[in-house]
Amino acid sequence: MITLFSYGPSQNAYKVRLLLNQLRRDYRTVDISIFEGESRTPEFLEKNPMGTVPVLELEDGTYLPESNAILAYLAEGTEFFAKEPLERAQTLRWMFFEQEYVQSSIATLRHRTLTGKLDFDSPITAERRRLGERVLTALNNHLGNYDFLAGNRYSIADISVFSYGGLADDAGYRLADYPAVKDWTSRIRSQSKFLDDIIPYSVDPYSSRELG
Ligand SMILES: N[C@@H](CCC(=O)N[C@@H](CS)C(=O)NCC(=O)O)C(=O)O
């Protein structure tokens, strides 16, 4: 059976849990306490040299880190990842967008806000906020014309961007100000086997620590 090395409140791990649920795949979970340093042990760094979760362990013992690579691997050959080259490239385009822009704005602001680590006055916070506004505006413009991000059907591009983008309210934004994005989150929530199980940072007494 495949194994997901995970940290409950990680929305990068949530992406994978959501897809696994929608694929009706069995898997086991190993929790890694990232704020206690469990993702930086020599043993874990052998699984992922960057020391981050999620990591998927395949049946043959191969480790696959990076949430979007895991989504692409699991979704191959399914309705969640197009075969046609251009639609496939558009799917990847939004997954790269997610890593480049959503992670460094909304995801980081959300993490720091919910764990009490946000420095409200720092220039880097202001920069992240501006980037997050650009992200939400770009999504709102695109989703004003399409129901889903790529190929106009639900795919791993939506799973990827939704996982933090859909929680922008937690990062100090108002999704209500981006109505096309808000409507898209409702369409995602209505997908078959949607997983409504966001785990709050408050379950982890160590989450106010800085990551190594
Ligand atoms: N690009 C990576 C980012 C993963 C990531 O940043 N994971 C965080 C949790 S959401 C983590 O494991 N942090 C632990 C650390 O940096 O030590 C992905 O998409 O999987």
The ligand as an SDF file (V2000), in Angstrom:
LIG
                    3D

 20 19  0  0  0  0  0  0  0  0999 V2000
    6.9500   22.7990   -2.6990 N   0  0  0  0  0  0  0  0  0  0  0  0
    6.6110   21.9170   -1.6320 C   0  0  0  0  0  0  0  0  0  0  0  0
    6.3760   22.7280   -0.3700 C   0  0  0  0  0  0  0  0  0  0  0  0
    6.1200   21.8160    0.8070 C   0  0  0  0  0  0  0  0  0  0  0  0
    6.1490   22.5580    2.1280 C   0  0  0  0  0  0  0  0  0  0  0  0
    6.5650   23.7040    2.2440 O   0  0  0  0  0  0  0  0  0  0  0  0
    5.7120   21.8450    3.1780 N   0  0  0  0  0  0  0  0  0  0  0  0
    5.7230   22.3960    4.4990 C   0  0  0  0  0  0  0  0  0  0  0  0
    4.3870   22.1170    5.1650 C   0  0  0  0  0  0  0  0  0  0  0  0
    3.0700   22.8970    4.2790 S   0  0  0  0  0  0  0  0  0  0  0  0
    6.8040   21.6850    5.2960 C   0  0  0  0  0  0  0  0  0  0  0  0
    6.9120   20.4850    5.2480 O   0  0  0  0  0  0  0  0  0  0  0  0
    7.6200   22.4220    6.0360 N   0  0  0  0  0  0  0  0  0  0  0  0
    8.5850   21.8100    6.8850 C   0  0  0  0  0  0  0  0  0  0  0  0
    9.9200   22.4310    6.8090 C   0  0  0  0  0  0  0  0  0  0  0  0
   10.1310   23.3240    5.9710 O   0  0  0  0  0  0  0  0  0  0  0  0
   10.7580   21.9970    7.6110 O   0  0  0  0  0  0  0  0  0  0  0  0
    5.3640   21.0900   -1.9760 C   0  0  0  0  0  0  0  0  0  0  0  0
    4.5110   21.6010   -2.7140 O   0  0  0  0  0  0  0  0  0  0  0  0
    5.2650   19.9400   -1.5290 O   0  0  0  0  0  0  0  0  0  0  0  0
  1  2  1  0
  2  3  1  0
  2 18  1  0
  3  4  1  0
  4  5  1  0
  5  6  2  0
  5  7  1  0
  7  8  1  0
  8  9  1  0
  8 11  1  0
  9 10  1  0
 11 12  2  0
 11 13  1  0
 13 14  1  0
 14 15  1  0
 15 16  2  0
 15 17  1  0
 18 19  2  0
 18 20  1  0
M  END
$$$$
